[in-house]
Amino acid sequence: MNVKLENSHTVLVSYTAEKFHELVLCLKKALQKREIRIGDNAPHFVDVLSLATERDKNIVNVSLRSEAFLEKDVSLWLKALQAPVEEVSKSGEVEVTYILPSDTILRSFKGPKYGVKGLRDLAGTQISLRPHLSLSPLMRVKRDLENTLEIIYDLMICGFDYYIDPIPGLNLKKMEAIINILKDVGKTVGRYCIYFVDLAEEEDLFESLDRAIESGVNGLILPFSNPNIISISEDPTINLPILLKYEPIYPNFLLSSHSTLLLAFLAGGDLLYHPNYSISSIREVCSNNELKGLLNFTSINRNNFPMPVLSIFSFTPFDAREIASLHCDITLNFVYDLHSQYEVLRNLTHLIASQRLSLLGDGEVYR
């Protein structure tokens, strides 16, 4: 980036857009205007300090300064990033492809309590570096709960590390049953299994959080843009891993997986789900290609970063070998109907956990 990063509340940002010419004009106007108000009647402003265009890549690099980046509110950060390009986003998509905050901003936040290293310490995978495995079953209402729980128990024994509840809200009966299963698994195989409950739709987040912790839940799912994320992540009395789910909150304004990962780090997220994650994009994250600039220009330790979560809706032998060859810091979240896919899941997860997939041929995975 040919723009200046001041050691203050400044962030380097790369934007791209469907209407690139309009994006350039919009940011040039913002550069001249300065002090763009963040939302109606907001106490914060954002200044565009400098601008450089990479036309061959359809990217505009800018330096933004705003006190909003020092506030412990992710929703304010998103408003500050969106404000300079709001006009052009009304007629086409705009994406933040890259973010690099100043050291002042980095030092203002504690980051994840666990991150990659802490999660591997909990799961006991510090040496193998295999992908972490999570189960997110598509339950049918009419299914017998006890029958489903038996399958969950068997699959968790096979090597799953997490149970990520796909249904938001506190279903105390189901939660208690699954928590008991995970405790039994821990006693049987000596592994620490985490149950992530989704509190995204709870009206009183902190009351629901207290109820979830009292019930024995040991992991939280929160929306990426929730203004209370940092308060929860930095609370010394709440020692639970936090999975952040990114979903766009402004029409036509998107964050790349790299940008989201950096903001999730500042917010204190231990894991991050981004809908654009795929096996190829995860490989980019694991090889540090996306993060090398960030890690080179800051004091961030890769082990403190959130662990990306890749949802698996279907699985092939080719995918199995691809993922097994990564040996890196990701979580594979299997979103399956447990009853129809039980045998496939059981075999595949056992092979992944035991790191034998790279030795198998095409026809051997499902045997």
C-alpha positions in Angstrom: 0.0 0.0 0.0 1.4 3.4 -1.0 -0.4 5.2 1.9 0.8 6.3 5.2 -0.1 4.5 8.5 0.2 7.0 11.3 0.8 5.7 14.8 -2.6 6.9 16.1 -6.2 5.8 15.6 -5.5 5.2 11.9 -6.3 2.2 9.8 -5.1 1.3 6.3 -8.0 -0.1 4.2 -8.2 -1.5 0.7 -11.6 -1.2 -1.1 -12.8 -2.8 -4.3 -16.2 -2.4 -6.0 -18.3 -3.5 -8.9 -18.3 0.1 -10.1 -14.6 0.9 -9.7 -14.7 4.3 -11.3 -17.5 5.4 -9.0 -15.5 4.1 -6.0 -12.5 6.1 -6.9 -14.5 9.3 -7.4 -16.4 8.7 -4.1 -13.2 8.3 -2.1 -11.6 11.3 -3.8 -14.6 13.4 -2.6 -14.2 11.9 0.8 -10.5 12.9 0.8 -11.4 16.5 0.1 -14.3 16.6 2.5 -12.7 15.1 5.6 -14.6 14.6 8.8 -17.4 12.4 7.5 -20.0 11.8 10.2 -20.5 8.2 11.1 -24.3 7.8 10.9 -27.0 10.4 11.8 -26.2 12.4 15.0 -23.2 10.2 15.7 -20.5 11.6 18.0 -17.7 10.2 15.8 -16.3 11.2 12.4 -13.9 9.5 10.0 -11.2 11.3 8.0 -9.8 10.0 4.7 -6.1 11.1 5.1 -4.6 9.7 1.9 -5.4 7.6 -1.2 -3.6 5.4 -3.7 -5.2 3.5 -6.6 -4.1 0.1 -8.0 -6.1 0.1 -11.2 -4.7 -3.2 -12.4 -6.2 -4.8 -9.3 -9.3 -2.6 -9.1 -8.3 -1.6 -5.6 -8.2 1.7 -3.8 -6.0 1.9 -0.7 -6.8 4.6 1.8 -5.7 5.7 5.2 -8.7 6.3 7.6 -8.5 8.1 10.9 -11.3 7.9 13.4 -11.7 7.7 17.2 -14.4 5.1 16.5 -11.6 2.6 16.0 -10.6 2.9 19.6 -14.2 2.3 20.9 -15.0 -1.2 22.2 -17.9 -1.6 19.8 -17.5 -3.5 16.5 -20.7 -2.0 15.0 -18.9 1.4 15.2 -15.9 0.1 13.4 -18.1 -1.2 10.6 -19.9 2.2 10.4 -16.5 4.0 10.2 -15.4 1.6 7.3 -18.6 2.0 5.5 -19.1 5.8 5.8 -16.5 6.9 3.1 -18.1 4.6 0.5 -21.7 4.8 1.5 -22.8 6.6 -1.7 -21.2 4.1 -4.1 -22.6 1.1 -2.1 -26.1 2.3 -2.8 -25.7 1.3 -6.5 -23.4 -1.7 -6.3 -21.3 -3.9 -4.0 -18.3 -2.6 -2.2 -15.9 -4.9 -0.4 -13.1 -4.2 2.2 -10.4 -6.5 1.0 -7.7 -5.7 3.5 -7.3 -3.9 6.8 -4.1 -3.0 8.7 -4.6 -1.1 12.0 -2.0 1.1 13.7 -0.1 -0.2 16.8 -2.1 2.2 18.9 -5.3 0.5 17.9 -3.8 -3.0 18.4 -2.6 -2.2 21.9 -6.1 -0.9 22.8 -7.6 -4.4 22.7 -6.8 -7.6 24.6 -7.6 -10.0 21.7 -8.9 -13.5 22.1 -8.7 -15.3 25.5 -7.9 -18.6 23.7 -7.2 -18.1 19.9 -5.6 -20.9 18.0 -3.1 -21.9 20.7 -5.7 -21.9 23.5 -8.1 -23.9 21.5 -5.5 -26.5 20.7 -4.5 -26.7 24.4 -8.1 -27.4 25.3 -8.5 -30.1 22.6 -5.0 -31.6 23.1 -4.0 -31.2 19.5 -0.8 -29.2 20.0 1.4 -31.8 18.4 -0.8 -33.3 15.6 -2.0 -29.9 14.2 -4.9 -31.7 12.7 -8.0 -29.7 11.8 -10.5 -29.4 14.6 -13.8 -31.1 14.0 -17.2 -29.8 15.0 -20.7 -31.3 14.7 -23.7 -29.1 13.7 -26.5 -31.6 13.1 -29.6 -30.8 11.1 -32.2 -32.2 13.5 -35.7 -33.1 12.4 -38.4 -32.2 14.9 -40.2 -35.5 14.7 -37.0 -37.6 15.3 -36.6 -39.3 18.6 -34.3 -37.1 20.7 -32.7 -40.1 22.5 -31.9 -41.8 19.2 -30.3 -38.6 17.9 -28.3 -38.3 21.2 -26.9 -41.8 20.8 -25.6 -40.8 17.3 -24.1 -37.6 18.7 -22.3 -39.5 21.4 -20.9 -42.0 19.0 -19.6 -39.3 16.6 -18.1 -37.3 19.4 -16.2 -40.4 20.6 -14.9 -40.7 17.1 -13.0 -37.5 17.4 -15.1 -34.4 17.3 -13.9 -31.5 19.4 -17.0 -29.2 19.3 -20.7 -29.3 19.1 -21.9 -26.2 17.4 -25.7 -25.8 17.9 -27.2 -24.8 14.5 -30.4 -23.5 16.2 -30.2 -20.2 17.9 -31.7 -19.9 21.4 -31.7 -21.7 24.7 -33.4 -25.0 24.6 -32.6 -26.0 28.2 -33.7 -29.7 27.8 -31.6 -30.3 24.7 -28.7 -28.3 26.2 -28.7 -30.4 29.3 -28.8 -33.7 27.4 -25.9 -32.7 25.1 -23.8 -31.3 27.9 -24.2 -34.6 29.7 -23.1 -36.4 26.5 -20.0 -34.3 26.2 -19.1 -34.9 29.8 -19.4 -38.7 29.2 -17.2 -38.4 26.2 -14.6 -36.5 28.2 -14.6 -39.2 30.9 -14.3 -42.0 28.3 -11.6 -40.7 26.0 -10.1 -37.9 28.1 -10.8 -35.1 25.7 -12.3 -31.7 26.5 -15.4 -31.1 24.2 -16.9 -27.7 23.8 -20.6 -27.0 23.3 -21.2 -23.7 21.5 -24.7 -22.2 22.0 -26.0 -19.5 19.7 -27.2 -16.4 21.5 -27.7 -14.2 18.4 -31.5 -13.9 18.8 -31.7 -13.5 22.5 -33.4 -10.2 23.6 -31.4 -10.0 26.8 -28.0 -11.2 25.9 -26.4 -11.0 29.4 -29.4 -12.7 31.1 -29.2 -15.5 28.5 -25.5 -15.7 28.9 -25.9 -16.3 32.6 -28.5 -19.0 32.0 -26.3 -20.7 29.5 -23.2 -20.7 31.8 -25.3 -22.0 34.7 -26.5 -24.9 32.5 -23.0 -25.9 31.8 -22.5 -24.5 28.3 -18.7 -23.9 27.7 -18.8 -22.0 24.4 -20.6 -19.0 22.9 -21.8 -18.1 19.4 -22.3 -14.4 18.8 -23.0 -12.3 15.7 -19.9 -10.5 14.5 -21.5 -7.1 14.7 -22.9 -7.4 18.2 -21.9 -4.2 20.2 -21.4 -6.3 23.4 -18.8 -8.7 22.0 -15.7 -6.9 23.4 -17.3 -6.4 26.8 -18.0 -10.2 27.0 -14.6 -11.2 25.6 -12.7 -9.0 28.0 -14.8 -9.9 31.0 -12.4 -11.8 33.4 -15.4 -13.8 34.8 -16.4 -15.2 31.4 -13.8 -17.8 30.4 -15.6 -19.3 27.4 -14.3 -19.6 23.9 -16.3 -17.3 21.5 -17.3 -18.2 18.0 -18.1 -15.1 15.9 -20.4 -15.4 12.9 -20.0 -12.8 10.2 -23.0 -11.7 8.2 -23.2 -8.4 6.2 -25.2 -5.8 8.1 -25.2 -3.1 5.4 -26.7 -3.6 1.9 -23.9 -4.0 -0.7 -21.1 -3.5 1.9 -19.0 -6.6 2.5 -15.9 -7.6 4.4 -13.4 -10.1 3.0 -12.5 -13.2 5.0 -9.1 -11.5 5.8 -10.6 -8.3 7.0 -13.1 -10.1 9.1 -10.4 -12.2 10.7 -8.5 -9.1 11.7 -11.5 -7.4 13.2 -12.5 -10.6 14.9 -9.1 -10.7 16.5 -9.5 -7.2 17.9 -13.0 -8.1 19.1 -11.7 -11.1 21.1 -13.2 -13.9 19.0 -11.6 -17.3 19.3 -13.2 -18.7 16.2 -14.6 -17.1 13.1 -17.3 -18.3 10.7 -17.3 -16.4 7.4 -19.8 -17.6 4.6 -17.1 -17.2 2.0 -14.7 -19.7 3.5 -14.0 -22.6 1.2 -11.2 -25.2 1.1 -9.2 -23.0 -1.3 -9.6 -19.8 0.8 -8.8 -21.7 4.0 -5.6 -22.9 2.3 -4.7 -19.2 1.7 -5.3 -18.5 5.4 -3.3 -21.5 6.5 -0.3 -20.6 4.2 -0.4 -17.1 5.7 -0.6 -15.5 2.2 -3.5 -13.4 3.3 -2.0 -12.5 6.6 1.7 -12.1 5.8 1.4 -8.3 5.5 -0.5 -8.0 8.7 1.9 -10.2 10.6 5.0 -8.5 9.1 3.9 -5.0 10.1 2.5 -5.7 13.5 3.4 -7.6 16.7 0.5 -10.0 16.4 1.3 -13.6 17.0 -0.3 -16.1 14.6 -1.2 -18.4 17.5 -3.4 -15.7 19.0 -5.6 -15.4 16.0 -9.1 -16.7 15.8 -9.4 -20.1 14.2 -11.4 -20.0 10.9 -14.5 -22.3 10.8 -15.3 -24.0 7.5 -18.8 -25.5 7.2 -18.9 -28.8 5.3 -22.3 -29.6 3.7 -21.0 -32.4 1.5 -17.9 -34.4 1.4 -15.9 -36.3 -1.2 -12.7 -38.3 -1.2 -11.0 -35.4 -3.0 -12.1 -33.0 -0.3 -10.9 -35.4 2.3 -7.3 -35.5 1.0 -7.3 -31.7 0.4 -8.2 -31.0 4.0 -6.0 -33.7 5.5 -3.0 -32.3 3.6 -3.5 -28.8 5.2 -2.5 -29.8 8.8 -3.3 -26.3 9.9 -5.4 -24.2 12.2 -9.0 -24.6 11.0 -12.2 -26.1 12.3 -14.3 -28.3 10.0 -17.9 -27.9 10.9 -20.0 -30.8 9.6 -23.6 -29.6 8.9 -25.3 -32.9 8.2 -28.5 -34.9 8.8 -27.0 -37.3 11.3 -29.4 -40.2 10.5 -28.9 -40.3 6.7 -25.2 -39.6 6.8 -24.1 -41.3 10.0 -21.8 -44.0 8.5 -20.1 -41.5 6.1 -19.5 -39.0 9.0 -18.3 -41.7 11.3 -15.7 -43.0 8.9 -14.5 -39.7 7.6 -14.1 -38.0 11.0 -12.3 -41.0 12.4 -9.9 -40.9 9.4 -9.3 -37.2 9.6 -8.7 -37.3 13.4 -6.2 -40.1 12.9 -4.5 -38.4 10.0 -4.8 -41.4 7.7 -6.7 -39.8 4.8 -3.6 -38.8 2.8 -2.7 -42.5 2.5 -6.1 -43.6 1.0 -7.2 -43.9 -2.6 -10.5 -42.7 -4.1 -12.5 -45.8 -3.4 -11.3 -46.4 0.1 -12.7 -43.5 2.0 -16.3 -44.8 2.3 -15.4 -48.4 3.1 
